[in-house]
């Protein structure tokens, strides 16, 4: 969120106003600013205000239950605001649907303005990841001639809320469907990478193990054993239950416990690998991320650790984003338009 919006949201919630209602008000105000800027011919300013509005709606819906109509209404506003911002990109951002598992995987495709078909990086979040929050990192890739597919995997965001798809043992086939969709689009090159954040780092590594068409993998704040997080913080079991579509907490933990990468799995992780982690990270411990890195059979692999890094290295945002974007551009052979 914009800093001023975040400060006001917290202050008004602390005074007793309902979190999601304040977030809605702030988002509507930012959207009005976007409309005014667009009417004045300031397209870039309009795009920025639409993105600010989308962030307000995104943060507003987070604490609400999936069954709460206010959540789906806020999320629909999020999609609309982000789509309006995307329409002001060149080329425009596209809202795409990819058939899988009896439903649709939902994503945003962002393409750079390059003459040749660009390589593409699939970007995915974690337990409660919402793809739009990774837009800031996507911009760095676009500037380096790399297209981005911001995806809600099964159990995440729009894919869960509107399609009812949840994460199961076959989740790597969902990522295979994303890769196939990219490779079938003549506007995109066949070169595909994947960038997973938090729990998404586990998903990305597993997808790269299962699909040799993925040519580069970045694991940011990830792990080999996702169950470690809700085990240390039981309040997060609810997040796991939503992601997995589990009937109760016990089923969620049982299912989650079956998701892990062992030595045999990691021996099949052979594509170029970049692993990022913060030493004090308490969501996923640094030693488990290092297990992923050391166990991977990749000949081209890079470990980057920040002594003060928070989860997913948000406190070194530009450094992280430039590192990741340059790494993917080099591995996938991107050619930015000079």
C-alpha positions as CSV (number, residue, x, y, z in Angstrom):
1,X,0.0,0.0,0.0
2,X,0.9,3.6,-0.3
3,X,2.5,4.7,3.1
4,X,-0.2,7.3,3.8
5,X,-3.0,4.8,3.1
6,X,-1.4,2.2,5.3
7,X,-1.0,4.6,8.2
8,X,-4.6,5.9,7.9
9,X,-5.9,2.3,7.7
10,X,-4.2,1.3,10.9
11,X,-5.1,4.5,12.7
12,X,-8.8,4.3,11.9
13,X,-9.0,0.6,12.6
14,X,-7.4,1.3,16.0
15,X,-10.1,3.8,16.7
16,X,-12.8,1.1,16.1
17,X,-13.7,1.3,12.4
18,X,-13.9,-2.0,10.6
19,X,-10.7,-2.8,8.8
20,X,-12.3,-3.8,5.4
21,X,-14.6,-0.9,5.4
22,X,-11.8,1.6,5.9
23,X,-9.8,-0.1,3.2
24,X,-12.7,0.1,0.8
25,X,-13.0,3.9,1.5
26,X,-9.3,4.4,0.9
27,X,-9.4,2.4,-2.3
28,X,-12.4,4.3,-3.6
29,X,-10.6,7.6,-2.9
30,X,-7.5,6.4,-4.8
31,X,-9.6,5.3,-7.7
32,X,-11.2,8.7,-7.9
33,X,-7.7,10.2,-8.1
34,X,-6.9,7.8,-10.9
35,X,-10.0,8.9,-12.8
36,X,-9.2,12.5,-12.4
37,X,-5.6,12.0,-13.6
38,X,-6.9,10.0,-16.6
39,X,-9.3,12.8,-17.5
40,X,-6.4,15.3,-17.4
41,X,-4.4,13.1,-19.7
42,X,-1.9,11.9,-17.1
43,X,-1.9,8.2,-17.9
44,X,1.1,7.2,-15.8
45,X,-0.3,9.0,-12.8
46,X,-3.7,7.3,-13.3
47,X,-2.0,3.9,-13.5
48,X,-0.2,4.6,-10.2
49,X,-3.4,5.6,-8.4
50,X,-5.3,2.5,-9.8
51,X,-2.5,0.4,-8.4
52,X,-2.8,2.1,-5.0
53,X,-6.5,1.5,-5.0
54,X,-5.9,-2.2,-5.8
55,X,-3.5,-2.5,-2.9
56,X,-6.2,-1.0,-0.5
57,X,-8.7,-3.5,-1.7
58,X,-6.2,-6.4,-1.4
59,X,-5.2,-5.6,2.1
60,X,-8.8,-4.9,3.1
61,X,-10.1,-8.4,2.1
62,X,-7.2,-10.4,3.8
63,X,-8.8,-11.0,7.2
64,X,-12.3,-11.8,5.9
65,X,-13.5,-15.4,5.5
66,X,-14.0,-16.8,2.0
67,X,-17.7,-17.1,2.8
68,X,-18.0,-13.4,3.5
69,X,-19.5,-11.6,0.6
70,X,-17.6,-8.5,1.5
71,X,-14.4,-10.4,0.7
72,X,-15.4,-11.4,-2.8
73,X,-16.7,-7.9,-3.5
74,X,-13.5,-6.3,-2.4
75,X,-11.5,-8.8,-4.4
76,X,-13.6,-8.0,-7.5
77,X,-12.8,-4.4,-7.0
78,X,-9.1,-5.4,-6.7
79,X,-9.3,-7.2,-10.1
80,X,-11.0,-4.2,-11.7
81,X,-8.6,-1.6,-10.3
82,X,-5.5,-3.7,-11.2
83,X,-7.0,-4.3,-14.7
84,X,-7.5,-0.6,-15.2
85,X,-3.9,0.1,-14.2
86,X,-2.8,-2.7,-16.6
87,X,-4.7,-1.2,-19.5
88,X,-2.5,1.8,-19.2
89,X,0.7,-0.3,-19.7
90,X,2.3,-0.6,-23.1
91,X,1.6,-3.4,-24.1
92,X,-1.5,-3.6,-21.9
93,X,-1.6,-6.2,-19.1
94,X,-3.9,-9.1,-19.9
95,X,-6.2,-11.0,-17.5
96,X,-5.9,-14.6,-18.6
97,X,-7.5,-17.9,-17.8
98,X,-5.9,-21.3,-18.2
99,X,-7.9,-24.5,-18.1
100,X,-6.8,-27.0,-15.3
101,X,-8.5,-29.4,-12.9
102,X,-12.0,-28.7,-14.1
103,X,-11.7,-25.0,-13.6
104,X,-9.5,-22.0,-14.5
105,X,-6.1,-20.9,-13.2
106,X,-6.3,-17.1,-13.2
107,X,-3.3,-14.9,-14.0
108,X,-2.0,-11.5,-15.3
109,X,0.3,-11.5,-18.3
110,X,2.7,-8.6,-18.5
111,X,4.8,-8.2,-21.6
112,X,7.7,-5.9,-22.3
113,X,7.7,-3.7,-25.4
114,X,10.4,-5.7,-27.2
115,X,10.4,-6.5,-30.9
116,X,11.1,-10.2,-30.4
117,X,9.1,-12.7,-28.4
118,X,10.5,-12.5,-24.8
119,X,11.1,-15.2,-22.3
120,X,8.6,-15.4,-19.4
121,X,8.9,-15.9,-15.7
122,X,6.0,-17.3,-13.7
123,X,5.7,-15.5,-10.4
124,X,3.8,-17.1,-7.5
125,X,3.1,-16.4,-3.8
126,X,2.6,-18.5,-0.7
127,X,0.0,-19.6,1.9
128,X,-2.1,-16.4,1.5
129,X,-0.2,-14.9,-1.5
130,X,-2.1,-12.6,-3.8
131,X,-0.4,-12.3,-7.2
132,X,-0.9,-8.6,-7.5
133,X,1.4,-7.9,-4.6
134,X,4.3,-9.1,-6.8
135,X,3.7,-6.4,-9.4
136,X,6.6,-4.4,-8.0
137,X,9.1,-7.2,-8.8
138,X,7.5,-7.8,-12.2
139,X,8.3,-4.3,-13.3
140,X,12.1,-5.0,-12.9
141,X,11.7,-8.0,-15.1
142,X,9.8,-6.1,-17.8
143,X,12.5,-3.4,-17.9
144,X,15.0,-6.2,-18.7
145,X,12.9,-7.6,-21.6
146,X,11.3,-10.5,-19.6
147,X,7.5,-11.1,-19.7
148,X,5.8,-12.0,-16.4
149,X,2.9,-14.3,-15.6
150,X,1.6,-13.2,-12.2
151,X,-0.3,-16.4,-11.3
152,X,-2.7,-17.4,-8.6
153,X,-1.9,-21.1,-8.2
154,X,-4.5,-23.6,-6.9
155,X,-5.6,-22.5,-3.4
156,X,-4.6,-18.9,-4.0
157,X,-6.4,-15.6,-4.7
158,X,-8.8,-15.5,-7.7
159,X,-8.2,-19.1,-8.6
160,X,-9.5,-20.2,-5.2
161,X,-12.2,-17.5,-4.5
162,X,-13.9,-17.6,-7.9
163,X,-12.9,-21.0,-9.4
164,X,-12.9,-23.1,-6.2
165,X,-9.5,-24.7,-7.1
166,X,-7.4,-25.7,-4.1
167,X,-3.9,-27.1,-3.7
168,X,-3.6,-30.9,-3.9
169,X,-0.9,-33.5,-4.5
170,X,-1.2,-32.9,-8.3
171,X,-0.3,-29.2,-8.0
172,X,2.8,-29.6,-10.3
173,X,0.4,-30.3,-13.2
174,X,-1.1,-26.9,-12.6
175,X,2.3,-25.3,-13.2
176,X,2.8,-27.6,-16.2
177,X,-0.5,-26.1,-17.6
178,X,0.9,-22.6,-17.1
179,X,4.1,-23.5,-18.9
180,X,2.2,-25.1,-21.8
181,X,0.0,-22.0,-22.1
182,X,3.1,-19.7,-22.3
183,X,4.8,-21.9,-24.9
184,X,1.6,-22.0,-27.0
185,X,1.5,-18.2,-27.2
186,X,3.4,-17.1,-30.3
187,X,4.0,-13.7,-28.7
188,X,6.2,-15.4,-26.1
189,X,9.4,-17.3,-26.4
190,X,9.7,-21.0,-25.3
191,X,12.1,-20.0,-22.5
192,X,10.3,-20.1,-19.1
193,X,11.5,-19.5,-15.6
194,X,9.7,-19.6,-12.2
195,X,10.0,-17.4,-9.2
196,X,8.3,-18.5,-6.0
197,X,8.0,-16.5,-2.8
198,X,7.6,-18.0,0.7
199,X,5.5,-21.2,0.4
200,X,5.6,-20.4,-3.3
201,X,9.3,-21.1,-3.2
202,X,8.5,-24.7,-2.3
203,X,5.9,-24.8,-5.1
204,X,8.4,-23.3,-7.6
205,X,11.1,-25.8,-6.8
206,X,8.7,-28.7,-7.0
207,X,7.4,-27.5,-10.3
208,X,10.9,-27.2,-11.7
209,X,11.7,-30.7,-10.5
210,X,8.6,-32.1,-12.3
211,X,8.9,-30.1,-15.6
212,X,12.2,-29.8,-17.4
213,X,10.7,-27.1,-19.6
214,X,11.3,-24.7,-16.7
215,X,14.8,-23.4,-17.4
216,X,15.5,-21.3,-14.3
217,X,14.1,-21.3,-10.8
218,X,14.2,-18.7,-8.0
219,X,13.2,-19.6,-4.4
220,X,12.7,-16.5,-2.3
221,X,12.1,-17.2,1.4
222,X,11.2,-20.8,0.7
223,X,11.6,-24.2,2.3
224,X,11.7,-28.0,1.7
225,X,9.0,-28.6,4.4
226,X,6.1,-26.1,4.3
227,X,4.5,-27.6,7.5
228,X,7.2,-26.0,9.6
229,X,5.4,-22.6,9.5
230,X,2.0,-23.6,10.9
231,X,3.7,-26.0,13.3
232,X,5.5,-23.1,15.0
233,X,2.6,-20.7,14.6
234,X,-0.7,-22.6,15.0
235,X,-2.8,-19.6,14.1
236,X,-1.6,-20.0,10.5
237,X,-3.3,-23.4,10.3
238,X,-6.4,-21.5,9.1
239,X,-4.4,-20.2,6.1
240,X,-3.2,-23.7,5.3
241,X,-6.8,-25.0,5.5
242,X,-8.0,-22.5,2.9
243,X,-5.0,-23.2,0.6
244,X,-5.6,-26.9,0.7
245,X,-9.4,-26.9,0.8
246,X,-9.2,-29.0,3.9
247,X,-12.3,-29.7,6.0
248,X,-10.7,-29.0,9.3
249,X,-7.3,-28.1,10.9
250,X,-6.3,-31.8,11.4
251,X,-6.9,-32.6,7.7
252,X,-4.9,-29.5,6.7
253,X,-1.9,-30.5,8.8
254,X,-2.0,-34.1,7.6
255,X,-2.1,-33.0,4.0
256,X,0.5,-30.3,4.4
257,X,2.8,-32.8,6.1
258,X,2.9,-34.9,2.9
259,X,4.3,-31.9,1.0
260,X,8.0,-31.9,1.2
261,X,11.2,-32.2,-0.9
262,X,13.6,-35.0,0.1
263,X,17.1,-35.7,-1.1
264,X,15.8,-37.8,-4.0
265,X,13.5,-35.0,-5.1
266,X,16.3,-32.4,-4.9
267,X,18.6,-34.6,-6.9
268,X,16.2,-34.0,-9.8
269,X,16.4,-30.2,-9.5
270,X,18.9,-29.5,-12.2
271,X,18.0,-26.2,-13.8
272,X,19.8,-22.9,-12.8
273,X,18.8,-22.1,-9.2
274,X,18.8,-18.9,-7.2
275,X,17.9,-19.2,-3.5
276,X,17.4,-16.0,-1.4
277,X,16.8,-16.0,2.4
278,X,17.1,-13.9,5.5
279,X,19.1,-15.2,8.4
280,X,16.5,-14.3,11.1
281,X,13.5,-15.5,9.0
282,X,11.0,-17.2,11.4
283,X,8.4,-18.1,8.8
284,X,10.7,-20.6,7.0
285,X,14.0,-21.2,8.8
286,X,17.2,-20.5,6.9
287,X,18.6,-24.0,7.5
288,X,15.7,-25.5,5.6
289,X,16.3,-23.1,2.7
290,X,19.9,-24.1,2.7
291,X,19.0,-27.8,2.6
292,X,17.1,-27.0,-0.6
293,X,20.1,-25.2,-2.0
294,X,22.8,-27.7,-1.1
295,X,20.6,-30.7,-2.1
296,X,19.8,-29.4,-5.5
297,X,21.8,-31.0,-8.4
298,X,21.9,-27.7,-10.3
299,X,25.4,-27.0,-11.6
300,X,24.5,-23.3,-11.9
301,X,23.2,-22.3,-8.4
302,X,23.5,-19.2,-6.3
303,X,22.9,-18.7,-2.6
304,X,22.2,-15.2,-1.3
305,X,21.6,-14.6,2.5
306,X,20.9,-11.3,4.2
307,X,22.0,-11.2,7.9
308,X,19.1,-8.8,8.7
309,X,16.8,-10.0,6.0
310,X,13.1,-10.3,6.9
311,X,10.8,-12.9,5.3
312,X,11.2,-12.7,1.5
313,X,13.7,-9.9,1.9
314,X,11.1,-7.1,1.7
315,X,13.5,-4.9,3.7
316,X,16.1,-5.0,0.8
317,X,13.5,-4.6,-1.9
318,X,15.4,-2.9,-4.7
319,X,18.6,-5.0,-4.1
320,X,16.5,-8.2,-4.2
321,X,14.5,-7.2,-7.3
322,X,17.6,-6.1,-9.3
323,X,19.4,-9.3,-8.4
324,X,16.5,-11.5,-9.4
325,X,15.7,-9.7,-12.6
326,X,19.3,-9.6,-13.8
327,X,19.7,-13.3,-12.9
328,X,16.6,-14.3,-14.9
329,X,17.5,-12.1,-17.8
330,X,21.0,-13.7,-18.0
331,X,19.7,-17.3,-17.7
332,X,16.8,-16.9,-20.1
333,X,18.6,-14.9,-22.7
334,X,16.4,-11.7,-22.5
335,X,17.1,-9.0,-25.0
336,X,15.6,-5.7,-23.8
337,X,14.7,-3.1,-26.4
338,X,17.6,-0.5,-26.2
